[in-house]
Amino acid sequence: MNFLDGHRPAYDLTYDDVFIVPNHSDVASRFDVDLSTNDGSGTTIPVVVANMTAVAGRRMAETVARRGGIVVLPQDLPITAVQRTVDFVKSRDLVVDTPVTLEPDDSVSDALALISKRAHGAAVVTFEGRPLGLVTESCCEGVDRFARVRDIAITDFVKAPVGTNPRDVFDLLEHASVDVAVLTADDGTLAGVLTRTGAIRAGIYKPALDGRDRLRVGAAVGINGDVVAKAQAVAEAGVDLVVVDTAHGHQAKALDAIKSIASLDLGVPLVAGNVVSADGTRDLVNAGASIVKVGVGPGAMCTTRMMTGVGRPQFSAVLECASAARQLGAHVWADGGVRHPRDVALALAAGASNVMIGSWFAGTYESPGDLLRDRDGKPYKESYGMASKRAVVARTAADSAFERARKALFEEGISTSRMALDPVRGGVEDLLDHITSGVRSTCTYVGASTLSELHDQVVVGIQSAAGFAEGHPLPFGW
């Protein structure tokens, strides 16, 4: 990466402070750009979903991995829950989505509670595993909440054998009353669902797969307690990478944890963080991390900088840490501070191999929380920081009352934030389309066909706040 006119400023930079200069390009199409990473994570798009309780669950993990990213499960999950989630993700189809299901005698109220769990907007009514119909929100309008779904289900729906070419499924749905095809196994039982958009995505994205062609998923561990036993347990559960996660990664306790886990030789990438300096990066890599998480304070739910003054503007942090990691044959993930697709592109330009996103994905159908509505009826989900009171209460539930009360005095982060569902991009796949479309386009402007070429060839300039504001669209006029 080079700065425009070779002028690298003496001060640190955020994503808002910089812009990318277009270069001569021989890349004719966005689809000629390969977004796969080379950091050992197995991702085919440079997106990692942060290990936040309000974001990273099994629906999110399945959906994101099918499109080439990876989800890191939170460190607070019991091992039994990690095992169930990993088993679920590993058993999912690589093309069709897992639907929510209802029994014929379930109520309309049950249906409304479940439909919002998936972005395709329908629940499948089954009997003994065989699909009988589809229920959408429109089916439930004006209907008594105690009515049975068998009486309102759409029975004229598209059905096809699992393994049907996605393009053929797209054609079958062209004139269907509901944009959801039900895929069935050889014995007629429900195998999954696919929408027209899902059929298109199946030809654009490549799933993130392990060595046995199953979807990938990661898990985090902290630095307190028996971290070696926890790391061993999540590895045995079948995760594809282990993340040693703490707010301040450049401390003796974190380095000891990394060394201990690295000595286990778990056979999966070891990610550790967070740091914002070259020294911190080198120490974590020398301790045994193959990937370093970069970012202190840029996250939407994080109050670290305002509480402590500690942190660093994210673009400069990623740039310095990525350079240090590269010298040691390691990689970095840019963790936090992403508000727009341009921020993902800039993190990659600075040298990150993947970009970790949390709060932006909290307001999607696939995040674990329940779909709520404000007084105007607009849908939202709740998000919260992992150092907040809400997260600390869950993490310290097994502690004594005295220890819980003592730790409560030092909580940081936001405990409740409303993340509105974008009416245009309500599903995480919609956001992945949004992000990858932007990054692909960035590469065509730069003349890069791979992410490594993007970093090598990109030219970055410095802009004023007015320059950043100038780049915003004005969709509602002047």
DACOR-V377955 format. One line per field, one symbol per residue. phi: phi as a letter, one per 40 degrees, with the letter a starting at -180 (. if undefined). Layout:
phi: ???
This chain:
phi: .bcdggccccbcbccccbabccbcbbccadccccccbbcgcgcbbcbbcccbdcbcbcccccccccchcabbccccccdcccccccdcccccccbcccccbbcdccccccccccdccbccgabccbbfgbcbabbbcccccgbdcccccccbccccbcbaccgcddcccdcccdbccbcacccbcdcgccbibacccccccccbcbccbccbfbccababbcbbgcccccccccccchccabbcbacbccadccccccccccccfcgbdbbaibbbbcccccccccchccbbcbibgcccccbdcccbgciadcccccdccccccccbgbbbbcbhgcbbddcccccccchccabcbbddcccbcccccccbbcccgccabcbaccbcdcccdccbdcccdccccccccbcbgccaacbcccccbcbcccccddcccccdcdccccgbbbcccdccbcbbbbbccccccccccbcbgc
